[in-house]
Amino acid sequence: MQQPLQQTWDLESIFAGGSSSDSFAQFLLQIESDIKGLQQQLTSAAGSTDVNSFRASLQSLQDITLRVREAGSFASCLTAENQKDKKATMLVGRVTTINAQLLSVMTVFDEQIRSLDDGVWSEWLKQSEIAEVAFNLNERREWAKEKLSPELEALAGDLAVSGYHAWGELYNTIVGSVQIPWQEGDKTTHLSAGQAYNKLSDGSSEVRAEMFKKWEEAWGEKADFCGDALNHLAGFRLKLYEKRGWDSILKEPLAINRMSEETLNVMWDVIIKNKPIFIEYLNRKAKLLGTERLSWVDVEAPVGASSQVITYDEGAQIIEEQFRKFSPKLADFTVQAFEKRWIEAEDRAGKRPGGFCTSLPVSKETRIFMTYAGTPSNVSTLAHELGHAYHQYVTDGLPAMAQEYAMNVAETASTFAELIVSDSVVKMAKSDDEKLALLENKIQNSIAFFMNIHARFLFETRFYAKRKEGLVGVEELNELMVAAQKEAFCDALSEYHPHFWASKLHFYITDVPFYNFPYTFGYLFSAGIYAQAMQEGAAFEQRYIDLLRDTARMTVEELAQKHLGVDLTKPEFWQKAVDLSITDVREFMAMTE
């Protein structure tokens, strides 16, 4: 791998000129024109049973879908790298409008396949080009039966642009305005939300405590605005669900993630049953940090001697080396991502907080966003996002519908990649102190997925129940958040994060409701895959690729049965996955006796 590596991504190779790009402007105009053409095509074909006409419509729809994804990814990258780029914000709004136009056309498409005679439909699915997305088409057809008329669904989609989605965009504006004063020596700087967040896991308890105080204050100042956004996002969803006749708030997120409520409940039941040993770990960690009980920001605090800075180049080298032991193809892809500058990692002001990977399916590339500050957690995040990128890479070339894998299985590839790195690095530790620090960093992921994510799920479930009764005020949102955190952490902490609901972007994402439980699913599902990979060695690489390529072509229960031979509705698989985390905790406890 060439070094030193650049820490800023290359967007110019996609569309030159950033938010003022002429080529991107033309790209958007062409999409808009093609959507209108497809709409006319579908209108002309209404009531037709001509399979050739349907095949042409399907091809156009998938082609446009890929281009809209490309446009959305590019615009999102522009706003993420510079939240003060107002032109980029306008572009996100325009792409949102275009996406709403596409969704409106897809509603017409869905109604046409819904209304077809079953016999005709079965014959159509035998056509080779149609058969390769038969699962996805059947899924759309059945889902269309659960919704309103095409006219009303189209209207709801149009109104969502300046309503539902606009509230999500307002939240992004709020985040961009967060400036947290921070004293470095004699100099006071103002940190962005992303920069400030990194300090919440600083090695110094004084730094963590001081930043947490400022963090809570900053989000407290924005809470009224965030509360408005959250209430109106939820209000839109609930009213639409009511009109569709849906009783359960989980109906849509479960359908999007192609999983049953039975699977979800079994997963949480197994986690709850196993929480006591993780509470023992939290109590032991508190003792090691010299406190009676951990506060919220102590949970992710480093333990041991591995809190030194890991340079970006060193982090990249660690990731490549560990990936290569499992999969040469994954390692080669990773080298390409670093060397072609697909990663934005620079620690600077003006960036949005958090990390993400977004696909550019027309360019057949991906882009990864994060703020790299040299912590072991940053290395894990980078490996995690590279896992996402590889998932997209192995599905390139499949039809657009067959690339639409859900969040829960998307998190499988990313968490699997993270496990490869974290597990191998622990085994390679040169001293007990270093091993303890790396092992503890790995256990933090288990705590995040079993407890932090559980708190988010509990909060959101209860918030929606309250929201059905009317608007939920900031004080009550804080109370709901703290209650969920206490339950999820078995009240093991001394201090909680009341404004977490305001600071966490995931509650405001409009594309996917309940942006929480799929993370835990992906973590445990990937743990089960990892266990098999360790047993089978190099022979598992192709099976892993085959599994990833199938992630948008079947339910998660079918995926697990086909590629792993397990039943996700039974506790056995989940217990074996949790046991891997328990093994880490037991080793940690033994090392800290």
C-alpha positions as CSV (number, residue, x, y, z in Angstrom):
1,M,0.0,0.0,0.0
2,Q,1.3,3.4,-1.0
3,Q,2.1,5.7,2.0
4,P,1.6,8.3,3.3
5,L,-2.1,8.0,2.5
6,Q,-4.2,11.1,1.9
7,Q,-7.1,11.5,4.4
8,T,-9.4,13.4,2.1
9,W,-11.6,11.7,-0.4
10,D,-11.8,12.3,-4.1
11,L,-15.2,13.4,-5.3
12,E,-13.9,15.1,-8.4
13,S,-13.6,11.8,-10.2
14,I,-17.3,11.3,-9.8
15,F,-18.5,14.8,-10.7
16,A,-16.0,17.6,-11.1
17,G,-16.7,20.9,-9.4
18,G,-18.3,19.9,-6.1
19,S,-21.6,21.6,-5.4
20,S,-21.2,23.8,-8.5
21,S,-20.6,20.8,-10.8
22,D,-22.0,21.3,-14.3
23,S,-21.8,17.6,-15.0
24,F,-23.8,16.8,-11.9
25,A,-26.4,19.4,-12.8
26,Q,-26.8,17.7,-16.2
27,F,-26.9,14.3,-14.6
28,L,-29.9,15.4,-12.5
29,L,-31.7,17.0,-15.4
30,Q,-31.3,13.7,-17.4
31,I,-32.7,11.7,-14.4
32,E,-35.7,14.0,-14.2
33,S,-36.4,13.7,-17.9
34,D,-36.1,9.9,-17.8
35,I,-38.5,9.7,-14.8
36,K,-41.1,11.6,-16.8
37,G,-40.5,9.3,-19.8
38,L,-40.9,6.2,-17.6
39,Q,-44.1,7.7,-16.2
40,Q,-45.5,8.1,-19.7
41,Q,-44.4,4.6,-20.6
42,L,-46.2,3.1,-17.6
43,T,-49.3,5.2,-18.2
44,S,-49.4,3.9,-21.8
45,A,-49.0,0.3,-20.6
46,A,-51.8,0.5,-18.0
47,G,-53.8,-2.7,-18.1
48,S,-51.5,-4.3,-20.7
49,T,-50.4,-7.9,-20.3
50,D,-47.5,-7.5,-22.9
51,V,-44.5,-8.9,-21.2
52,N,-42.1,-7.1,-23.6
53,S,-43.5,-3.7,-22.5
54,F,-43.1,-4.8,-18.8
55,R,-39.5,-5.9,-19.4
56,A,-38.7,-2.5,-20.9
57,S,-40.3,-0.6,-18.0
58,L,-38.5,-2.8,-15.5
59,Q,-35.2,-2.1,-17.2
60,S,-35.8,1.7,-17.2
61,L,-36.9,1.6,-13.6
62,Q,-33.8,-0.2,-12.4
63,D,-31.5,2.0,-14.5
64,I,-33.0,5.2,-13.1
65,T,-32.9,3.8,-9.6
66,L,-29.1,3.3,-9.8
67,R,-28.6,6.9,-11.0
68,V,-30.8,8.3,-8.3
69,R,-28.7,6.4,-5.7
70,E,-25.6,7.8,-7.3
71,A,-26.9,11.3,-7.1
72,G,-28.0,10.9,-3.5
73,S,-24.7,9.6,-2.4
74,F,-22.7,12.4,-4.1
75,A,-24.9,15.1,-2.6
76,S,-24.7,13.5,0.8
77,C,-20.9,13.4,0.6
78,L,-20.8,17.1,-0.2
79,T,-22.9,18.1,2.8
80,A,-21.0,15.7,5.1
81,E,-17.6,17.0,4.3
82,N,-18.7,20.7,4.8
83,Q,-21.9,21.4,6.6
84,K,-21.6,25.1,5.7
85,D,-21.9,24.3,2.0
86,K,-25.3,25.7,1.3
87,K,-25.3,24.8,-2.3
88,A,-24.7,21.2,-1.3
89,T,-27.7,21.4,1.1
90,M,-29.8,22.6,-1.8
91,L,-28.6,19.7,-3.9
92,V,-29.7,17.3,-1.2
93,G,-33.1,18.9,-1.3
94,R,-33.3,18.6,-5.1
95,V,-32.2,14.9,-5.0
96,T,-34.9,14.3,-2.3
97,T,-37.4,15.8,-4.7
98,I,-36.2,13.6,-7.6
99,N,-36.3,10.5,-5.4
100,A,-39.9,11.4,-4.4
101,Q,-40.7,11.6,-8.2
102,L,-39.2,8.2,-8.7
103,L,-41.1,6.8,-5.7
104,S,-44.3,8.2,-7.2
105,V,-43.6,6.4,-10.5
106,M,-42.7,3.2,-8.6
107,T,-46.1,3.4,-6.9
108,V,-47.7,3.3,-10.4
109,F,-45.4,0.4,-11.3
110,D,-46.3,-1.5,-8.1
111,E,-50.1,-1.0,-8.7
112,Q,-49.7,-2.5,-12.2
113,I,-48.0,-5.6,-10.9
114,R,-50.4,-5.8,-8.0
115,S,-53.5,-5.8,-10.3
116,L,-52.1,-8.5,-12.7
117,D,-53.8,-11.9,-12.8
118,D,-51.9,-14.5,-10.8
119,G,-51.5,-16.7,-13.8
120,V,-50.1,-14.0,-16.0
121,W,-47.8,-12.9,-13.3
122,S,-46.4,-16.4,-12.8
123,E,-45.7,-16.7,-16.6
124,W,-44.0,-13.3,-16.6
125,L,-41.7,-14.4,-13.8
126,K,-40.4,-17.2,-15.9
127,Q,-38.8,-14.7,-18.3
128,S,-35.0,-14.8,-17.7
129,E,-34.5,-11.0,-17.2
130,I,-37.5,-10.9,-14.9
131,A,-36.7,-14.1,-13.0
132,E,-33.4,-12.7,-11.7
133,V,-35.4,-10.2,-9.6
134,A,-38.5,-12.4,-9.0
135,F,-38.1,-12.3,-5.2
136,N,-37.9,-8.5,-5.3
137,L,-40.9,-8.1,-7.6
138,N,-43.0,-10.5,-5.6
139,E,-42.1,-8.6,-2.5
140,R,-43.1,-5.3,-4.1
141,R,-46.4,-6.9,-5.3
142,E,-47.4,-8.1,-1.9
143,W,-46.3,-4.9,-0.2
144,A,-48.4,-2.9,-2.7
145,K,-51.5,-4.8,-1.4
146,E,-50.8,-3.4,2.1
147,K,-50.8,0.3,1.0
148,L,-53.2,3.0,-0.1
149,S,-54.3,3.5,-3.7
150,P,-51.5,4.6,-6.1
151,E,-52.9,8.1,-6.2
152,L,-52.8,8.5,-2.4
153,E,-49.4,6.9,-2.0
154,A,-48.1,9.3,-4.7
155,L,-49.6,12.2,-3.0
156,A,-48.1,11.2,0.4
157,G,-44.7,10.9,-1.3
158,D,-45.0,14.3,-2.8
159,L,-46.1,15.9,0.4
160,A,-43.3,14.2,2.3
161,V,-40.6,16.2,0.4
162,S,-41.5,19.5,2.1
163,G,-42.8,17.8,5.2
164,Y,-41.4,14.5,6.4
165,H,-38.0,14.6,4.7
166,A,-37.7,18.3,5.3
167,W,-37.8,17.7,9.1
168,G,-34.9,15.3,8.6
169,E,-33.0,17.9,6.7
170,L,-33.7,20.5,9.4
171,Y,-32.0,18.2,11.9
172,N,-28.9,18.1,9.7
173,T,-28.9,21.9,9.7
174,I,-29.2,21.9,13.5
175,V,-26.2,19.5,13.8
176,G,-24.2,21.8,11.5
177,S,-24.8,24.7,13.9
178,V,-23.4,22.9,17.0
179,Q,-20.2,24.6,18.2
180,I,-18.7,23.5,21.5
181,P,-16.1,25.7,23.1
182,W,-13.0,23.8,24.2
183,Q,-9.9,25.0,26.0
184,E,-6.6,23.6,24.7
185,G,-3.8,25.2,26.8
186,D,-4.3,29.0,26.5
187,K,-6.4,28.7,23.4
188,T,-10.1,28.3,23.1
189,T,-11.4,26.6,20.0
190,H,-14.9,25.7,18.9
191,L,-15.4,22.1,18.0
192,S,-17.9,20.7,15.6
193,A,-20.2,17.9,16.8
194,G,-18.0,15.3,15.2
195,Q,-14.8,16.6,16.8
196,A,-16.4,17.0,20.2
197,Y,-17.9,13.5,20.0
198,N,-14.4,11.9,19.7
199,K,-13.4,13.5,23.0
200,L,-16.2,11.7,24.8
201,S,-14.0,8.6,24.7
202,D,-10.8,10.3,25.6
203,G,-8.3,8.5,27.8
204,S,-8.6,11.2,30.5
205,S,-11.6,11.0,32.8
206,E,-11.4,14.7,33.4
207,V,-11.6,15.4,29.6
208,R,-14.5,13.0,29.3
209,A,-16.4,14.5,32.2
210,E,-15.8,18.1,31.0
211,M,-16.8,17.3,27.4
212,F,-19.9,15.4,28.5
213,K,-21.1,18.4,30.5
214,K,-20.6,20.7,27.5
215,W,-22.1,18.1,25.2
216,E,-25.3,17.8,27.2
217,E,-25.4,21.6,27.5
218,A,-25.0,22.0,23.7
219,W,-27.8,19.5,22.9
220,G,-29.9,21.0,25.6
221,E,-29.7,24.3,23.8
222,K,-30.9,22.6,20.6
223,A,-33.4,20.4,22.3
224,D,-36.5,22.4,21.4
225,F,-35.6,22.3,17.7
226,C,-34.7,18.6,17.8
227,G,-37.9,17.9,19.7
228,D,-40.0,19.6,17.0
229,A,-38.2,17.6,14.3
230,L,-38.6,14.3,16.1
231,N,-42.3,14.9,16.9
232,H,-43.2,15.8,13.4
233,L,-41.2,13.0,11.8
234,A,-43.1,10.5,14.0
235,G,-46.4,12.3,13.5
236,F,-46.1,11.9,9.7
237,R,-45.2,8.2,10.0
238,L,-48.0,7.5,12.4
239,K,-50.7,9.2,10.4
240,L,-49.6,7.5,7.2
241,Y,-49.6,4.1,9.0
242,E,-53.1,4.8,10.3
243,K,-54.4,5.6,6.8
244,R,-52.9,2.3,5.6
245,G,-54.5,0.4,8.4
246,W,-51.3,-0.6,10.1
247,D,-51.4,-1.1,13.8
248,S,-47.8,-1.9,14.6
249,I,-45.0,0.6,14.5
250,L,-42.7,-2.3,13.7
251,K,-44.6,-3.4,10.6
252,E,-42.5,-1.3,8.2
253,P,-39.1,-1.6,9.7
254,L,-39.5,-5.4,10.0
255,A,-40.6,-5.6,6.3
256,I,-37.8,-3.4,5.2
257,N,-35.3,-5.6,7.0
258,R,-37.0,-8.8,5.6
259,M,-37.3,-10.3,9.0
260,S,-40.1,-11.6,11.2
261,E,-41.0,-10.2,14.6
262,E,-40.5,-13.7,16.0
263,T,-36.8,-13.5,15.0
264,L,-36.5,-10.0,16.5
265,N,-38.0,-11.1,19.8
266,V,-35.9,-14.2,20.1
267,M,-32.8,-12.1,19.5
268,W,-33.6,-9.6,22.3
269,D,-34.7,-12.4,24.6
270,V,-31.3,-14.1,24.3
271,I,-29.5,-10.8,24.9
272,I,-31.5,-9.9,28.0
273,K,-31.0,-13.4,29.4
274,N,-27.2,-13.0,29.1
275,K,-26.9,-9.4,30.4
276,P,-25.7,-10.3,33.9
277,I,-22.2,-11.2,32.9
278,F,-21.9,-7.9,30.9
279,I,-22.9,-6.1,34.1
280,E,-20.1,-7.8,35.9
281,Y,-17.8,-6.5,33.2
282,L,-19.1,-2.9,33.6
283,N,-18.6,-3.2,37.4
284,R,-15.1,-4.5,37.0
285,K,-14.3,-1.7,34.5
286,A,-15.5,0.8,37.0
287,K,-13.1,-0.6,39.6
288,L,-10.2,-0.4,37.1
289,L,-11.1,3.2,36.4
290,G,-11.1,4.0,40.1
291,T,-14.8,4.7,40.4
292,E,-17.7,3.0,42.1
293,R,-19.9,2.9,39.0
294,L,-19.4,4.0,35.4
295,S,-20.9,7.1,34.1
296,W,-22.3,7.2,30.5
297,V,-19.0,8.4,29.0
298,D,-17.0,5.9,31.0
299,V,-18.6,3.0,29.2
300,E,-16.5,3.6,26.1
301,A,-13.4,4.9,27.9
302,P,-10.2,3.1,27.1
303,V,-8.6,0.7,29.7
304,G,-5.0,-0.3,29.7
305,A,-2.0,0.9,27.7
306,S,-3.3,1.0,24.2
307,S,-4.7,4.5,24.3
308,Q,-1.7,5.8,22.3
309,V,-2.5,7.4,18.9
310,I,-2.6,5.1,15.9
311,T,-1.8,7.0,12.8
312,Y,-4.0,6.8,9.8
313,D,-1.3,4.9,7.9
314,E,-0.8,2.5,10.7
315,G,-4.5,1.9,11.0
316,A,-4.8,1.2,7.3
317,Q,-1.9,-1.2,7.5
318,I,-3.4,-3.1,10.4
319,I,-6.8,-3.4,8.6
320,E,-5.2,-4.6,5.3
321,E,-3.0,-7.2,7.1
322,Q,-5.9,-8.7,9.1
323,F,-8.3,-8.7,6.1
324,R,-5.7,-10.6,4.0
325,K,-5.5,-13.4,6.5
326,F,-9.2,-14.1,6.0
327,S,-9.8,-13.0,2.4
328,P,-7.2,-11.8,-0.2
329,K,-10.1,-10.4,-2.2
330,L,-11.3,-8.2,0.7
331,A,-7.7,-7.0,1.3
332,D,-7.1,-6.1,-2.3
333,F,-10.4,-4.2,-2.4
334,T,-9.3,-2.4,0.8
335,V,-5.9,-1.3,-0.7
336,Q,-7.9,0.1,-3.7
337,A,-10.2,2.1,-1.4
338,F,-7.2,3.7,0.3
339,E,-5.1,4.4,-2.7
340,K,-7.9,5.7,-4.9
341,R,-9.0,8.0,-2.1
342,W,-12.4,6.7,-1.4
343,I,-12.2,7.6,2.3
344,E,-12.7,11.0,4.0
345,A,-11.0,10.7,7.4
346,E,-9.4,14.1,8.1
347,D,-10.0,15.5,11.6
348,R,-11.2,19.1,10.9
349,A,-14.0,21.5,11.7
350,G,-17.2,21.7,9.6
351,K,-17.7,18.0,9.1
352,R,-20.9,16.2,10.3
353,P,-20.4,13.8,13.2
354,G,-20.4,10.0,12.8
355,G,-19.3,7.7,10.0
356,F,-21.0,6.2,7.0
357,C,-20.3,4.3,3.7
358,T,-22.3,5.2,0.7
359,S,-22.4,3.5,-2.7
360,L,-22.0,5.0,-6.2
361,P,-23.5,2.2,-8.2
362,V,-23.1,3.9,-11.6
363,S,-19.4,4.6,-11.0
364,K,-19.1,1.2,-9.3
365,E,-17.3,2.8,-6.4
366,T,-18.0,3.7,-2.8
367,R,-17.1,6.5,-0.4
368,I,-16.4,6.3,3.3
369,F,-16.8,9.2,5.7
370,M,-15.5,9.5,9.3
371,T,-13.4,11.7,11.5
372,Y,-10.2,9.8,12.3
373,A,-8.5,10.8,15.5
374,G,-6.2,7.8,16.0
375,T,-8.0,5.8,18.6
376,P,-8.6,2.0,18.5
377,S,-12.3,2.8,18.1
378,N,-11.5,4.8,15.0
379,V,-9.6,1.9,13.5
380,S,-12.6,-0.3,14.2
381,T,-15.0,2.2,12.6
382,L,-12.8,2.3,9.5
383,A,-12.8,-1.5,9.2
384,H,-16.6,-1.4,9.8
385,E,-17.1,1.0,6.9
386,L,-14.8,-0.9,4.6
387,G,-16.9,-4.0,5.3
388,H,-19.9,-2.0,4.0
389,A,-17.9,-0.9,0.9
390,Y,-16.9,-4.5,0.1
391,H,-20.5,-5.7,0.4
392,Q,-21.5,-3.2,-2.3
393,Y,-18.5,-4.2,-4.4
394,V,-19.5,-7.8,-4.5
395,T,-23.0,-6.9,-5.6
396,D,-22.0,-4.6,-8.4
397,G,-23.3,-5.9,-11.6
398,L,-26.5,-7.4,-10.1
399,P,-29.8,-5.8,-11.2
400,A,-30.7,-2.7,-9.1
401,M,-33.4,-4.5,-7.2
402,A,-31.1,-7.3,-6.3
403,Q,-28.7,-4.8,-4.8
404,E,-31.3,-3.4,-2.4
405,Y,-30.1,-5.3,0.7
406,A,-31.6,-4.1,4.0
407,M,-29.9,-2.4,6.9
408,N,-29.7,-5.5,9.1
409,V,-27.7,-7.6,6.6
410,A,-25.8,-4.5,5.5
411,E,-24.5,-4.3,9.0
412,T,-23.5,-8.0,8.8
413,A,-20.7,-7.3,6.3
414,S,-19.5,-4.3,8.2
415,T,-19.5,-5.9,11.6
416,F,-17.9,-9.0,10.2
417,A,-15.0,-6.9,8.9
418,E,-14.7,-5.2,12.2
419,L,-14.5,-8.6,14.0
420,I,-11.7,-9.8,11.7
421,V,-9.6,-6.8,12.7
422,S,-10.4,-6.6,16.4
423,D,-10.1,-10.3,17.1
424,S,-6.8,-10.7,15.3
425,V,-5.3,-7.6,16.9
426,V,-6.1,-8.9,20.3
427,K,-4.3,-12.2,19.6
428,M,-1.3,-10.3,18.3
429,A,-0.8,-8.1,21.3
430,K,2.8,-7.8,22.5
431,S,2.0,-7.4,26.2
432,D,-0.7,-8.1,28.7
433,D,-1.5,-4.4,29.1
434,E,-1.9,-4.0,25.3
435,K,-4.0,-7.2,25.1
436,L,-6.2,-6.0,27.9
437,A,-6.8,-2.6,26.2
438,L,-7.5,-4.2,22.8
439,L,-9.8,-6.9,24.4
440,E,-11.7,-4.2,26.3
441,N,-12.1,-2.2,23.1
442,K,-13.6,-5.2,21.5
443,I,-16.0,-5.8,24.4
444,Q,-17.2,-2.3,24.0
445,N,-18.8,-3.3,20.8
446,S,-20.8,-5.9,22.6
447,I,-22.0,-3.4,25.2
448,A,-22.9,-1.0,22.3
449,F,-25.0,-3.5,20.5
450,F,-26.5,-5.3,23.5
451,M,-27.2,-2.3,25.7
452,N,-26.8,1.1,23.9
453,I,-28.7,-0.1,20.9
454,H,-31.3,-1.8,23.1
455,A,-31.8,1.5,24.9
456,R,-32.5,3.2,21.5
457,F,-35.0,0.5,20.6
458,L,-36.8,0.8,23.9
459,F,-36.9,4.6,23.7
460,E,-38.2,4.6,20.2
461,T,-40.8,2.0,20.8
462,R,-42.1,3.9,23.8
463,F,-41.8,7.3,22.2
464,Y,-44.1,6.2,19.3
465,A,-46.6,4.9,21.8
466,K,-46.6,8.3,23.5
467,R,-46.7,10.2,20.2
468,K,-49.9,8.5,19.3
469,E,-51.5,10.4,22.2
470,G,-50.0,13.8,21.1
471,L,-46.8,15.8,21.0
472,V,-44.1,14.7,23.4
473,G,-42.2,17.5,25.2
474,V,-38.5,17.8,25.7
475,E,-38.7,17.0,29.4
476,E,-40.7,13.8,28.7
477,L,-38.3,12.8,25.9
478,N,-35.4,13.1,28.3
479,E,-37.3,11.0,30.9
480,L,-38.1,8.3,28.2
481,M,-34.4,8.3,27.2
482,V,-33.0,7.9,30.7
483,A,-35.6,5.2,31.6
484,A,-34.7,3.2,28.4
485,Q,-30.9,3.6,29.2
486,K,-31.5,2.5,32.8
487,E,-33.4,-0.6,31.7
488,A,-31.0,-1.5,28.9
489,F,-27.9,-1.1,31.2
490,C,-29.7,-2.8,34.1
491,D,-29.2,0.5,36.1
492,A,-25.5,-0.2,36.4
493,L,-24.4,3.3,35.6
494,S,-24.1,6.4,37.8
495,E,-25.0,8.9,35.2
496,Y,-27.0,8.8,31.9
497,H,-27.4,10.8,28.8
498,P,-30.9,12.6,28.8
499,H,-30.3,14.4,25.5
500,F,-29.1,11.3,23.6
501,W,-32.3,11.4,21.6
502,A,-31.3,14.8,20.3
503,S,-27.6,14.1,19.6
504,K,-28.2,10.8,17.7
505,L,-28.7,11.3,14.0
506,H,-30.3,7.8,13.7
507,F,-33.6,8.9,15.2
508,Y,-34.0,11.5,12.4
509,I,-33.2,9.3,9.3
510,T,-36.3,9.3,7.1
511,D,-35.4,6.4,4.8
512,V,-35.4,3.7,7.5
513,P,-37.6,3.8,10.6
514,F,-36.1,2.2,13.8
515,Y,-32.5,2.7,12.8
516,N,-31.4,0.6,15.8
517,F,-32.2,-3.1,16.1
518,P,-30.7,-4.0,12.6
519,Y,-27.3,-3.1,14.1
520,T,-27.6,-5.7,16.8
521,F,-28.9,-8.2,14.3
522,G,-26.0,-7.6,12.1
523,Y,-23.5,-7.8,14.9
524,L,-24.8,-11.2,16.1
525,F,-25.4,-12.5,12.6
526,S,-21.8,-11.6,11.7
527,A,-20.5,-13.2,14.9
528,G,-22.2,-16.5,13.8
529,I,-20.7,-16.2,10.3
530,Y,-17.3,-15.4,11.8
531,A,-17.4,-18.5,13.9
532,Q,-18.0,-20.6,10.8
533,A,-15.3,-18.8,8.9
534,M,-12.7,-19.6,11.7
535,Q,-13.7,-23.3,11.5
536,E,-13.5,-23.5,7.7
537,G,-10.6,-21.1,7.0
538,A,-9.9,-20.0,3.4
539,A,-12.6,-22.3,2.0
540,F,-15.2,-20.0,3.5
541,E,-14.2,-16.9,1.4
542,Q,-16.4,-17.8,-1.6
543,R,-19.3,-18.9,0.6
544,Y,-19.1,-15.5,2.3
545,I,-19.2,-13.7,-1.0
546,D,-22.2,-15.9,-2.1
547,L,-24.0,-15.0,1.1
548,L,-23.4,-11.3,0.6
549,R,-24.7,-11.5,-3.0
550,D,-27.9,-13.1,-1.8
551,T,-28.6,-10.5,0.9
552,A,-31.2,-8.7,-1.2
553,R,-32.8,-11.8,-2.7
554,M,-34.4,-13.5,0.2
555,T,-35.6,-13.0,3.8
556,V,-32.9,-13.2,6.6
557,E,-34.4,-16.4,7.8
558,E,-34.0,-18.0,4.3
559,L,-30.5,-16.5,4.0
560,A,-29.4,-18.0,7.2
561,Q,-30.9,-21.4,6.4
562,K,-29.4,-21.5,2.9
563,H,-25.8,-20.4,3.7
564,L,-25.4,-21.3,7.4
565,G,-27.9,-24.0,7.9
566,V,-29.5,-22.3,11.0
567,D,-32.9,-21.3,12.1
568,L,-33.0,-17.6,13.3
569,T,-36.4,-18.1,15.0
570,K,-34.8,-20.4,17.6
571,P,-32.5,-19.2,20.4
572,E,-29.6,-21.6,19.6
573,F,-28.0,-19.5,16.9
574,W,-28.2,-16.3,18.9
575,Q,-26.8,-17.9,22.0
576,K,-23.8,-19.2,20.1
577,A,-23.2,-15.8,18.7
578,V,-23.5,-14.1,22.2
579,D,-21.2,-16.8,23.6
580,L,-18.3,-15.3,21.5
581,S,-18.7,-12.0,23.3
582,I,-19.0,-13.8,26.7
583,T,-15.7,-15.6,26.0
584,D,-14.1,-12.1,25.6
585,V,-15.7,-10.9,28.9
586,R,-14.5,-14.0,30.8
587,E,-10.9,-13.5,29.5
588,F,-11.1,-9.8,30.5
589,M,-12.3,-10.8,34.0
590,A,-9.6,-13.4,34.4
591,M,-6.9,-10.8,33.4
592,T,-8.2,-8.2,35.9
593,E,-8.6,-10.4,39.0
